[in-house]
Amino acid sequence: AQTALNNNFDQWLADQTTTIAEAGGCSPTVTDNFDSNYIDFCAGGAITITWTIADICDTQTVSATYTINPVPVLTISAPADQTVDACTFDDATDNLATAQADLNANFDAWLLAQTTAVNQTGGCSPQIDDNWDGVYLELCAGGSITITWTVSDICETLTTSATYTVNPVPALTWTDPIDTAHDACEFDDVDLTTAQANLDAEIADWVATNQGNFAAAGGCSPTVTNDFVAQSIDYCTGGTITITWTIADLCETQTVTADFNVTPPPALSFTLPSDITQDACLFDDATDNLAAAQTAMNANFDQWLTVQTTAIAEGGGCSPTITDNFDGNYIDFCAGGAITITWTIEDLCETVTTAATYTINPVPALTFANPSDLTQDA
């Protein structure tokens, strides 16, 4: 451009020298005072040339000015910063690739809009470019990109900057689920099926309560799921179920667990009953009444049965019950004999038995010495 300007000046100078068309005198000559210092293209300015026409008798001067208007000053407008939350680009599908693509498109639109907003003017055909390297921000990590726009023409270069910021996805937070422990006997009922159903219902309620209290936050619209599929603990053996909760959003997945523990029913326990052996004659009295003696013996058996039932002192289990197999048939007083009683102790999970014998020694056979006959003479 400077060379073109210089050439234009040289052409003007030559043209004007010709235009002067000196005449008359005696072989007049034309000279000018151009010192070969051209006007600066960018700064502009003016050169006034003085031509001198002279011959042997006379000298005349004439002048003209070559003016260059300077390049207009470049002007630009400042671009605007932008800050967005990463979660702005989340949607119902929770698809990270889609969200990242949406973030990238938003950045592209901002970059284009700010490039337009710079609105460079002045100069000579100014050009604008930026220093973006094509690397987008990561949606999950967030961050910022500072873009510098360079506006330049042949004479001047200006720069301006703006920053595009993405606030990262907040860390996931939640309330930990709570472990729980129960004794199986809490769910005791009329039968084992009902007791098991009571226990299973409590497990389901515990899972639902923890799920409801999870209070997941942070992230981008986090979801909470668990791996409960109606797992059960056996009522009689007890045990533990571990449930895993998964908290997930676009950028993060966390897991946390809680335990439901059941202590099984304690083993049944009891004290052994005692046998007893008695002589039938203990129940005879002065009346020698068989019915009364039988009644007394029966009552003694009943008392023994009651005492031994109490003495067994069944424990453990879940509300154990005790029964016996006495069929109401007493030992015959005169014949004697034995009754073996079997007690059955049971709860929903276990059955044990124990036995004892009530024995009556029969009435001994009567014995006597025969009397002697006596014969005498009167």
Backbone torsions as a table, in degrees:
resi	resn	phi	psi	omega
1	ALA	NA	-39.9	179.2
2	GLN	-64.3	-41.2	179.2
3	THR	-63.7	-41.3	178.9
4	ALA	-63.3	-39.9	177.4
5	LEU	-64.0	-44.6	-180.0
6	ASN	-59.9	-43.4	179.9
7	ASN	-63.5	-37.4	179.6
8	ASN	-64.8	-40.6	178.0
9	PHE	-63.0	-45.2	-178.9
10	ASP	-58.9	-40.0	-179.8
11	GLN	-65.8	-42.7	177.9
12	TRP	-60.3	-44.0	-178.8
13	LEU	-61.5	-44.5	179.9
14	ALA	-63.6	-43.5	-179.1
15	ASP	-62.2	-43.2	-177.5
16	GLN	-69.2	-34.4	177.4
17	THR	-63.1	-40.5	177.5
18	THR	-67.0	-40.9	-176.4
19	THR	-61.3	-31.1	-177.9
20	ILE	-57.0	-35.2	173.3
21	ALA	46.6	58.8	-179.9
22	GLU	-59.7	143.6	-179.9
23	ALA	-152.8	178.6	-177.9
24	GLY	71.6	-167.1	179.4
25	GLY	60.7	-165.2	177.9
26	CYS	-116.3	98.4	180.0
27	SER	50.4	64.0	-178.7
28	PRO	-67.0	154.1	175.8
29	THR	-121.2	153.6	178.8
30	VAL	-121.6	126.8	173.6
31	THR	-129.3	161.5	176.5
32	ASP	-132.3	167.5	-174.9
33	ASN	-102.2	19.4	-179.4
34	PHE	-64.2	126.0	-175.0
35	ASP	-98.2	11.8	178.9
36	SER	73.9	10.9	174.5
37	ASN	-94.4	108.6	-177.8
38	TYR	-81.3	162.7	175.6
39	ILE	-72.9	138.6	175.3
40	ASP	-69.2	129.3	-176.4
41	PHE	-56.1	-45.7	-173.2
42	CYS	-76.7	-38.9	-175.3
43	ALA	-82.4	-23.1	-175.2
44	GLY	67.7	-170.5	179.4
45	GLY	141.4	-164.3	-177.2
46	ALA	-143.9	146.0	172.6
47	ILE	-122.2	122.5	174.1
48	THR	-97.7	121.0	-178.8
49	ILE	-101.8	132.5	175.3
50	THR	-111.0	121.4	175.8
51	TRP	-97.1	140.4	176.9
52	THR	-116.2	122.1	178.6
53	ILE	-109.0	120.7	-174.3
54	ALA	-140.1	145.7	167.3
55	ASP	-132.6	-161.8	-173.9
56	ILE	-68.0	-23.9	-173.2
57	CYS	-112.7	-17.4	-169.1
58	ASP	-145.8	153.1	174.4
59	THR	-137.2	128.4	178.6
60	GLN	-127.8	153.3	176.0
61	THR	-128.5	150.9	175.7
62	VAL	-147.5	151.0	-177.3
63	SER	-138.6	159.6	175.0
64	ALA	-151.3	157.7	-174.4
65	THR	-120.0	134.9	174.9
66	TYR	-105.5	118.0	-174.1
67	THR	-118.5	135.3	173.4
68	ILE	-116.6	120.0	172.9
69	ASN	-73.2	134.9	-176.2
70	PRO	-69.1	161.2	174.2
71	VAL	-62.5	131.3	178.4
72	PRO	-60.2	147.9	179.4
73	VAL	-65.5	136.4	174.2
74	LEU	-66.9	139.7	173.1
75	THR	-131.4	145.1	177.1
76	ILE	-139.1	159.1	172.9
77	SER	-103.5	147.6	-179.3
78	ALA	-74.2	131.6	174.1
79	PRO	-72.9	164.6	-176.0
80	ALA	-104.4	136.7	170.8
81	ASP	-66.1	159.8	173.2
82	GLN	-143.4	137.6	176.1
83	THR	-125.5	129.0	179.4
84	VAL	-131.3	154.2	172.5
85	ASP	-87.4	136.8	179.5
86	ALA	-55.1	-38.2	-176.0
87	CYS	-66.0	-13.3	176.1
88	THR	-56.9	-26.8	-173.2
89	PHE	-99.8	6.4	174.5
90	ASP	-74.7	153.3	173.2
91	ASP	-142.6	-176.1	-172.6
92	ALA	-63.8	-22.2	-177.1
93	THR	-79.9	-15.3	-176.7
94	ASP	51.7	43.1	-179.0
95	ASN	-101.3	115.3	-175.2
96	LEU	-63.9	-40.3	-178.9
97	ALA	-61.9	-41.0	179.2
98	THR	-65.9	-43.7	179.9
99	ALA	-63.1	-40.8	178.7
100	GLN	-63.5	-41.4	178.7
101	ALA	-62.2	-39.4	178.8
102	ASP	-65.7	-39.8	177.0
103	LEU	-63.2	-44.9	179.9
104	ASN	-60.0	-42.6	-180.0
105	ALA	-64.8	-36.2	178.6
106	ASN	-66.5	-40.7	176.8
107	PHE	-62.9	-45.4	-179.9
108	ASP	-57.7	-42.5	-179.8
109	ALA	-65.1	-39.9	177.8
110	TRP	-63.5	-44.8	-178.0
111	LEU	-61.5	-43.4	179.3
112	LEU	-64.7	-44.2	-178.3
113	ALA	-64.3	-40.0	-178.8
114	GLN	-73.5	-32.5	175.3
115	THR	-61.4	-40.9	176.3
116	THR	-67.1	-39.5	-176.0
117	ALA	-67.7	-24.3	178.5
118	VAL	-58.0	-36.3	167.2
119	ASN	52.0	55.3	-178.4
120	GLN	-64.5	138.2	176.6
121	THR	-139.7	173.7	-177.8
122	GLY	76.1	-166.2	179.4
123	GLY	63.0	-167.2	177.2
124	CYS	-117.7	102.6	179.8
125	SER	48.3	59.5	-177.2
126	PRO	-65.0	147.0	177.9
127	GLN	-113.2	149.9	178.4
128	ILE	-126.3	135.8	170.7
129	ASP	-144.9	170.3	-178.4
130	ASP	-131.8	170.4	-175.0
131	ASN	-103.6	18.6	179.9
132	TRP	-64.9	133.1	-174.7
133	ASP	-96.3	7.1	177.7
134	GLY	84.7	3.3	-179.7
135	VAL	-97.6	117.7	-179.3
136	TYR	-83.9	160.6	172.8
137	LEU	-71.4	145.2	174.8
138	GLU	-80.5	129.0	-174.9
139	LEU	-57.3	-45.8	-173.2
140	CYS	-71.2	-38.7	-175.8
141	ALA	-84.7	-24.2	-176.6
142	GLY	66.6	-164.0	179.9
143	GLY	134.1	-161.5	-179.5
144	SER	-147.5	151.2	174.4
145	ILE	-123.5	123.9	174.0
146	THR	-99.7	120.2	-179.6
147	ILE	-100.4	131.7	174.6
148	THR	-110.6	121.9	175.5
149	TRP	-95.0	135.6	176.1
150	THR	-113.5	120.7	178.8
151	VAL	-111.1	123.1	-175.8
152	SER	-144.4	150.4	168.9
153	ASP	-132.4	-160.5	-173.4
154	ILE	-69.4	-20.9	-173.5
155	CYS	-115.0	-18.8	-167.3
156	GLU	-147.3	149.0	175.0
157	THR	-132.3	128.4	176.8
158	LEU	-123.8	151.2	174.8
159	THR	-129.1	152.6	174.1
160	THR	-149.8	154.4	-174.0
161	SER	-134.6	156.7	171.0
162	ALA	-151.3	157.7	-174.6
163	THR	-121.0	133.3	174.4
164	TYR	-105.0	118.9	-174.3
165	THR	-118.8	136.3	174.3
166	VAL	-117.0	117.6	173.8
167	ASN	-71.0	127.6	-174.8
168	PRO	-66.6	163.7	175.4
169	VAL	-65.2	127.6	179.3
170	PRO	-62.6	150.0	176.7
171	ALA	-62.0	145.0	176.7
172	LEU	-66.4	141.2	172.7
173	THR	-132.5	156.9	179.4
174	TRP	-164.5	167.4	173.4
175	THR	-97.1	125.6	-178.0
176	ASP	-62.3	139.4	173.0
177	PRO	-66.8	158.9	-172.6
178	ILE	-108.3	129.8	172.2
179	ASP	-65.0	157.6	174.5
180	THR	-145.7	154.0	180.0
181	ALA	-138.0	139.2	-178.9
182	HIS	-138.3	154.3	166.6
183	ASP	-88.7	138.0	-179.5
184	ALA	-55.6	-34.7	-175.5
185	CYS	-63.6	-15.9	175.3
186	GLU	-60.9	-23.5	-174.3
187	PHE	-106.9	14.0	179.5
188	ASP	-56.0	145.5	-179.6
189	ASP	-157.0	-164.7	-172.6
190	VAL	-66.6	-27.7	178.7
191	ASP	-152.1	169.9	-175.4
192	LEU	-65.3	-37.6	-179.9
193	THR	-60.6	-43.6	-179.7
194	THR	-68.7	-40.7	178.6
195	ALA	-62.4	-42.7	178.4
196	GLN	-62.6	-40.6	178.5
197	ALA	-63.2	-38.6	177.5
198	ASN	-61.6	-43.4	179.5
199	LEU	-64.4	-45.3	-179.2
200	ASP	-62.1	-38.7	178.7
201	ALA	-64.7	-37.5	179.0
202	GLU	-66.4	-38.5	177.0
203	ILE	-61.6	-47.5	-179.4
204	ALA	-61.4	-41.2	178.7
205	ASP	-63.9	-40.1	179.4
206	TRP	-62.4	-44.0	178.1
207	VAL	-61.8	-45.8	-178.1
208	ALA	-63.4	-39.9	179.4
209	THR	-64.1	-46.1	177.8
210	ASN	-62.5	-39.5	178.7
211	GLN	-61.5	-42.9	-179.2
212	GLY	-68.3	-27.2	-177.2
213	ASN	-95.5	8.8	-171.2
214	PHE	-65.7	-35.6	175.8
215	ALA	50.9	51.5	177.1
216	ALA	-68.7	136.1	-180.0
217	ALA	-146.7	-177.8	-174.6
218	GLY	72.5	-166.6	178.8
219	GLY	58.0	-161.7	175.4
220	CYS	-119.3	101.1	178.9
221	SER	49.1	60.3	-176.6
222	PRO	-66.1	149.0	174.9
223	THR	-114.1	151.6	179.8
224	VAL	-124.4	123.8	175.9
225	THR	-127.7	165.0	175.8
226	ASN	-140.2	167.0	-175.3
227	ASP	-100.1	23.5	179.0
228	PHE	-75.2	122.3	177.4
229	VAL	-130.7	49.7	178.1
230	ALA	63.6	35.4	173.7
231	GLN	-59.6	149.2	-176.7
232	SER	-130.3	152.9	171.7
233	ILE	-111.3	133.6	179.8
234	ASP	-65.1	127.7	-176.7
235	TYR	-56.4	-43.0	-172.3
236	CYS	-81.0	-32.8	-177.1
237	THR	-95.5	-17.4	-178.1
238	GLY	67.0	-169.4	179.6
239	GLY	140.2	-165.2	-174.7
240	THR	-136.0	138.4	169.9
241	ILE	-112.4	130.6	173.8
242	THR	-106.7	121.8	178.8
243	ILE	-104.5	133.9	178.8
244	THR	-106.9	125.9	173.9
245	TRP	-101.3	138.2	178.2
246	THR	-115.7	123.2	178.0
247	ILE	-108.8	121.5	-173.6
248	ALA	-141.2	146.6	168.8
249	ASP	-140.9	-162.3	-177.7
250	LEU	-57.2	-35.2	-166.3
251	CYS	-113.4	-13.4	-168.8
252	GLU	-148.9	146.4	173.3
253	THR	-134.0	126.5	178.9
254	GLN	-126.5	151.2	175.3
255	THR	-127.2	151.3	177.2
256	VAL	-148.5	150.2	-174.8
257	THR	-126.2	160.4	171.7
258	ALA	-146.6	154.3	-175.3
259	ASP	-114.0	140.0	169.5
260	PHE	-111.6	115.2	-174.9
261	ASN	-113.5	136.8	176.9
262	VAL	-122.7	123.0	174.0
263	THR	-85.5	125.5	-175.4
264	PRO	-68.0	162.6	176.0
265	PRO	-59.3	139.9	177.3
266	PRO	-65.4	151.7	178.7
267	ALA	-60.0	143.5	176.2
268	LEU	-62.2	145.0	177.4
269	SER	-136.2	155.3	178.6
270	PHE	-162.7	166.0	175.8
271	THR	-105.2	138.5	-178.4
272	LEU	-66.4	135.1	175.0
273	PRO	-73.8	164.5	-176.5
274	SER	-107.5	136.2	170.8
275	ASP	-68.8	161.4	173.3
276	ILE	-146.1	142.0	176.7
277	THR	-131.1	128.8	-178.3
278	GLN	-137.1	156.1	174.8
279	ASP	-85.8	139.7	179.6
280	ALA	-58.0	-36.3	-174.4
281	CYS	-63.6	-15.8	176.5
282	LEU	-58.0	-24.9	-173.7
283	PHE	-99.9	6.0	174.8
284	ASP	-78.0	152.3	175.3
285	ASP	-136.5	-174.4	-172.7
286	ALA	-65.5	-18.3	-176.3
287	THR	-81.9	-15.0	-174.7
288	ASP	51.8	43.9	-177.7
289	ASN	-101.8	114.7	-175.9
290	LEU	-61.5	-41.8	-178.2
291	ALA	-61.5	-41.9	179.9
292	ALA	-65.3	-39.2	179.8
293	ALA	-66.0	-41.4	179.0
294	GLN	-62.6	-41.8	179.9
295	THR	-64.0	-41.0	179.8
296	ALA	-64.2	-40.4	179.6
297	MET	-66.6	-43.1	178.3
298	ASN	-58.0	-43.0	-179.5
299	ALA	-64.0	-37.2	178.5
300	ASN	-65.4	-39.2	176.6
301	PHE	-62.6	-46.6	-179.7
302	ASP	-57.7	-42.2	-179.9
303	GLN	-63.7	-43.6	178.2
304	TRP	-60.7	-44.0	-179.4
305	LEU	-60.6	-44.5	179.5
306	THR	-64.0	-44.5	-177.9
307	VAL	-64.0	-42.2	-178.3
308	GLN	-70.4	-36.0	176.8
309	THR	-61.7	-41.7	177.4
310	THR	-67.9	-39.8	-175.5
311	ALA	-67.1	-26.0	179.6
312	ILE	-58.2	-35.8	172.2
313	ALA	51.2	55.2	-177.8
314	GLU	-58.5	138.9	179.4
315	GLY	-143.5	-174.0	-177.2
316	GLY	70.2	-164.5	178.6
317	GLY	58.3	-163.9	175.5
318	CYS	-121.3	103.1	179.3
319	SER	50.9	58.7	-178.1
320	PRO	-66.7	150.5	176.0
321	THR	-115.9	155.4	179.3
322	ILE	-127.6	135.2	176.1
323	THR	-135.2	163.8	176.2
324	ASP	-133.2	167.1	-174.3
325	ASN	-102.8	20.2	179.2
326	PHE	-64.3	128.6	-174.2
327	ASP	-100.3	8.4	177.3
328	GLY	86.5	2.1	179.1
329	ASN	-97.2	113.1	-177.5
330	TYR	-84.6	163.5	175.5
331	ILE	-73.2	140.0	176.9
332	ASP	-71.3	127.9	-175.7
333	PHE	-54.8	-46.3	-173.9
334	CYS	-76.4	-37.5	-176.0
335	ALA	-82.5	-23.3	-174.6
336	GLY	66.3	-170.4	179.5
337	GLY	141.3	-163.7	-178.0
338	ALA	-142.9	145.5	171.2
339	ILE	-120.9	122.0	173.2
340	THR	-96.9	121.0	-179.8
341	ILE	-100.7	130.7	174.4
342	THR	-108.5	122.6	175.8
343	TRP	-96.7	138.4	177.6
344	THR	-114.4	119.7	177.9
345	ILE	-109.3	125.1	-176.9
346	GLU	-148.1	152.3	168.0
347	ASP	-132.5	-161.5	-176.0
348	LEU	-65.8	-24.3	-170.8
349	CYS	-113.0	-14.9	-169.4
350	GLU	-149.8	148.7	175.4
351	THR	-135.4	126.6	175.2
352	VAL	-129.3	157.0	179.5
353	THR	-130.5	156.0	173.4
354	THR	-148.0	158.2	-174.9
355	ALA	-141.7	155.9	173.4
356	ALA	-150.3	159.0	-174.0
357	THR	-122.2	132.9	174.5
358	TYR	-103.1	119.1	-174.8
359	THR	-120.4	136.3	174.2
360	ILE	-116.6	118.8	172.4
361	ASN	-72.8	129.4	-174.7
362	PRO	-67.1	163.4	175.9
363	VAL	-62.8	125.5	-179.4
364	PRO	-60.7	148.3	176.4
365	ALA	-61.2	142.7	178.6
366	LEU	-65.2	138.7	174.1
367	THR	-128.0	151.6	179.5
368	PHE	-161.3	165.0	175.7
369	ALA	-102.6	132.8	-179.7
370	ASN	-65.2	138.7	176.7
371	PRO	-74.8	161.1	-178.2
372	SER	-99.9	136.9	173.1
373	ASP	-66.3	156.0	178.0
374	LEU	-139.8	125.7	176.5
375	THR	-124.2	131.6	-178.8
376	GLN	-140.3	153.2	173.5
377	ASP	-80.8	137.8	176.5
378	ALA	-60.8	NA	NA
